[in-house]
């Protein structure tokens, strides 16, 4: 965990309960950090299914290549995660580190290497001391337990200032199931796919094909709708594991109405985890909620929302609690999407300050200024061109972000 002050938007880690078919353990391996947990192992029950979504950065880490290579099998028995070294831009040695670590973990758990998923986060360009990881596997295996969620949530952190997790109870055809996940991420956060690392588990019994379709659908409005700094990480990984320990009705179609409650719960969980990442954005003091309405289509609305959320001028104005809505107009116009100045309307804190291309002379400026002092800033724009809409979450840009990222390699 970061040595920087805890984010003022931090949320206390909730109680995370055991998930049937999942055991976890973490140790202090000293891979880059000292005096803190930095290496974790999860073991899943036999026949656990898996789905995944990964970064679209064209320079991904070796762990991403490995996970993509084995994902098509749809089966998982283990997950090995280290913090501190990203194992990115490390050549053949990086891929060897993943391969040998997976082979050793497979031998420890008694499965095939293709059932071991691997994730790394941290500094780019440093070689991962995989032999040290392998040496710690016996200790990790001996410590595996169902109640180690808090420790694992802490072990995957880098510049994060608080651990992130969320848990929900739902049902499939009236059979109770649990969905629970942990995440890390603080900087280098932007679609696709803004998670850094996120691991979700459920005791539901679902085929990998259904899991993958669900994940692809739900990530669009959750992790792919957040941005801290517009920079897409080389290590972003979101994995969803279903252990099948709950004897729910067999589901083979994402549109099966019996899956509705589970589908909604998964989206809520992913959204909560995504917002926790934004709340821990490096140097963050304010959360920004951006609603775009009236665009020509949803994709256009999304791009306009991203333009607003990534604008340094918008973000710094919010840091200074300056209701400079003209910067929002600028961000809409530079998005490269259809927009008509004379139809555009802008609201701050649910108060319309401009409509149909003109400032409203009678808008309550005092209320707008008061809203700018709050921790959650709401921006809404209506292009009045169509039915397209989107919601984006971002955060402000502060001196703290510069301090963290100006000395990352020395920290």
N, C-alpha and C positions, 0 to 999 in steps of 0.2 A: 504494500500500500504506500502511496505517496507520502513524502515528508511535508508536503504543502498543507496549509490549513484546510480543514474539511469544508466542502462546499456549503454555502449558506442555504442551498436548496436540497441538501442531503435528506434522505429518508432512511429511517432506522430499518435494518434488515428484519423482516417479519420472521415469525417462527416457521421454519421449513421442516415439514414432517417426512418420515420415511416414505419412500415410494417402493411398492412391492417389486422385487426383481432388480433393485439398484443398491449397490454398495460403493462406498467412497472412502478415500484416504488421502492425506496430504502430508508432506514432509518438508523440512528445510534442507534443500539439497545444495544451496550455495552456488547456484549456476551463475548468477550475477549479483544477486542481493545477499546480504548477510543478516542473520537474526530474524528471518521471516519465512513463512511458508511460500514455496515457489514451484512445487512439483506435485501433481495430483494424478490419481488413478481412479477411474470408475470401472466397476465390473457389472455387466448386465447378465440377466438370466439367459439361458439358451433359448434360441429362436426369437430373440429381440429383433425387431425390425427398425430400420433407420431411414431418415430422409435428411437432405442437407441443401443449403444454399451458401454460395461462397462469393468472395470478392470478384468484381469484374475488372480489377486492376490488371494491366497486362504484364506486370512484373510480380507475380505472386510468389509466396514462399514455398519451400519444399513440402511442408505439411499440407498445403492446399492441393498441390499436385497429387500427393498420396491419397488424400481423401476423395478427390474426384475420380481417381483411378479405381477405387474399390467400392464407391457408392452404388454402382449399378447392381451389385449383388443384393443390396437391401438388407443385409444382416450385420449385426454388431454384437460383440461380446465385451469390448473394452474401449476406453477412451483415456489417452495419456496426454496431459497438458502441462506445459512449462511456461513460466513467466520470467521475463528479463531479457531473453534472447529470442528474436523472431524467426531465426533460421531462414532468412531471406537474403538473396544475392550472395549465396554461399557455394554455388557451383555443385559439382558432383559430391563434394564432401557433405553438403547439406542434405542431399537426397540419401546418401549413405547413412547419415545420422538418423533420419526418419526410418529407413528400412531396418537398420539393426535394432533400433529402439522398439519398433513394432514387433520384430521377431522375438526379442527378449520378453516383451510383455505378453505375447501370445503363448510363449512357453510357460510363463508364470501362471497365466489364467487357464491354460490347457485348451487352446483354440488355434485357429489359423491366423497368420499375420494379416490376412485380408479382412479379418473381423475386428482389427484394432484400428480405431481412428486416432489421429494425432493432431494436436493444435499447439501452436507456439505464439507468443506475443512478446514484444520488447524491441530492443535495438536491432536495426538492420545492418547486415554486413559482418557480424561477428559469428564465428563458428560455434556451433552448439556442442558442448562437451558431453556427447551422448553416452560415453562410457560411465560417466558419473551418474547419469540417469539410470542406466542399466544396473549399476551397483546398488541403487536405492530401491529397486523393484521388490526384492524380498521383504524389506521393511514396510513398503507400501502395502504389499499383499497381506502381510500379517496384521496390519491395522485396519483393513477393510471393514466397514460397518455401515449400517443403514442410516445412522444419525450424524454423519459428518458433513452435512450440507453447509453449515456456517463456515467451517474450516476451509472447505473447497472453494466457496465463494470468495474467501479472502486470498487463497493461494493463487488465483488466476489474475490478480490485479497488477497493474503497473503504475501509471500516474494517477490512477483512480484515488479518490479520497474517502470513499466508503464502499462497502460490499453491497452487491445488488442481487436481489432474488424476489421471487413471487410465487404464490401457490394458490391453486383453485380446486374446488371440488365440483364435479359436474356429473353427467350420466350419459350413457349410451343405451337407449331403449329401456330406461328406468333402472339400469344397472350402474351403481355408483363407481366413478373412476376419479383418479387424481391427475392433475397436470401441474408440474412444478419445474421451475427453471432458475438458472443463475446467469449472470452476464457480467462482462467487464468492458469498459470503453470510456475514454475521457477526451482524447484528441484524435486527429486523423479520422474524423467521423463524417462521412457523407455517402449517399447512395452511389453506386450499388456495391456493397450492401452495408449499411451503417450499423454494424454490431460490434466490430472488433471480434469478440468471442461471446457466444451465447449457446448454452446447452440446456435443452428442455427434455424432460422425461415424463412419461405417463405409464400407468400400469394397464392401460387399455390394450385390447387385442385388435390391431389394425394392420393390414398388409402394407408393405413399403410403397406400393403404387398409390394407395389412398393417402398415406402420410405425405408423400412428395407433392401431390396435387394440392393438398391442404396448405402445405407450407408455402408453395409457390404463390398461392392466392393470398394468404394472410400477410406475407412479408411486404406486399405492395403498399399496404396502408399503415404499416407499423415501422419496421426497421428501415425500409426504403423511403420513409417519409420524414426522416430526421437528418439534421446537419448541424455540426458544431463549427466546422471550418472549411467545408467544401472539399477536403482532401480524403480520397478513398484509400483506405489502408490496403497494404499488401497481404494482410493476414485475416481479413474478415471471414468468420466462420459461424454459421448457425446450424446446429444439428438437433434433430428431434428423434428421440428414441422411444419406442413403444415395447414394453417388456412382455405384454400379453398375459400378465398374471391375474387379470380380472376376466372372468368368463362371460364377457359381453356378447351380444348377438353378432354374428359374422356380418361385416360390412365390406362390400367390394366396390361401392360406387360413392364418389364424393357428394353426389346429389341425393343420396338416400336420406329421407327425412329423419330417420332415426339417429343420424349423425349431427343433426342441427345443433343441439346443445353443446356437444363437444367442439364443433367448429367455432361457435360463438365464444366459448371459453378460451380456446386456443388464441383467437384474435385478441381477446382482452388481455391475456397473459403476455403475449408478444408486445402489445401496445404499452403495458405497464413497464416491462423491462426496457423497451426503447426509450421511454420518457425518463427512466432512471439514468440511462446513459447521458441524455441531454442535461439532466439536473447535475451531472458530475462533469460537464464540459470543462476543459482546462481553464481556470480563472473565472468561471461563470459566476454571475450574481443575479441574472435574470433569465427566466424561461420565456420564449416567444412562441405564441400560437398564431399561425397565419392561415386564414381561410380565404380561399379564392372562389368566387362564384361568377356565373355568367360568361365563362370562357366558351370558345367554340367547341371544345370537347374536354374530357377529363385529363388527357395527356397534356394538352396545352395549359390547363389550369395548374397541373403539377409543376411544369417547367417555370411558370410565372411565380408560383409559390417558392420554388427553389431559388429563383433569382432574388426575391426579397430576402429570404432567409440567409443567403450567402453574401449579401451586400455588406462590405465593411462599413459603408457610410450609415446604413440602417442600424447595424449592430452597435456602432460606437455612439450613435445618437441615443440609443436606448440605454447604453451605459451612463451617458450624461443626463439621462431622464429628460431629454429634449424631444418634444413631440413634433419632430421635423417630418411631417407627413409628405413633404415634397420629395424626400428621398425614396419613399415608397413608390411614388409616381415614376421617378427615375428608374427604379428597379423593374417596374412593370414594363416600361418602354424598352429597356435594353435586353429583355428576355428573348427577343427574336420570335415572339409569338404574336398572333393577331391581336391588336388592341387599337382602340379609337380614343384618342385623348378627350374628345367631346362627349363620350359616353361613360367614361371612367368615374367610379365613385370610391371613396376611401373612408374607412372608419377606424378610429383608435379607441380601444376600450368600449366597443359597441356604441360609440358616439360618432355619427357621420360628420366628418369635417369638410368633405367635398362631395358634390354630386353632379353627375352629368358634365364633368369637365370644368366645374367652377367651385371655388371655396364657398362654404356656407357662412355668411357674415354673422349669423346668429348662433353658431354652435357654441356650446358651453366650454370655453377654453380652460376654465378653472377645473372642471371635472376631468378633462383630458390630461391636464398637468398632474392632477392628483393620481390618475391611473398610472402615469409614467413612473410614479414612486413605488408602485407595487412590484412584487417579485415575478408575477406572471403578466406579461404584456400581450394584449390581444390586438391583432391587426386584421382587418377584413377589407378586401377589395371586390368590387363587382364591375366586370367589364361590360355587362349588358349586351353581350353578343350572342349568347346561346345558353345551353344547359350544363356546360362543363363545370365541374367543381373539384376541389382538392383541399386537403388540410396538411400543413407542414409544421413541424416543430423545429425551432432553432434556439439559439441562446446569444447573449451579448458578447462583445469582444472587449477584453480588458487588458490592463497592464500585466495582470497575472498570467494571461495566456502567453505573452511575450517572455516573461521571466521563466516559465516552465520550458518553453520550446527553444529558448535561446541558450539553454545549457543542458539539454537532454542527455548528451553523451557524457557530460561531466557529472551527472547526478548519480 
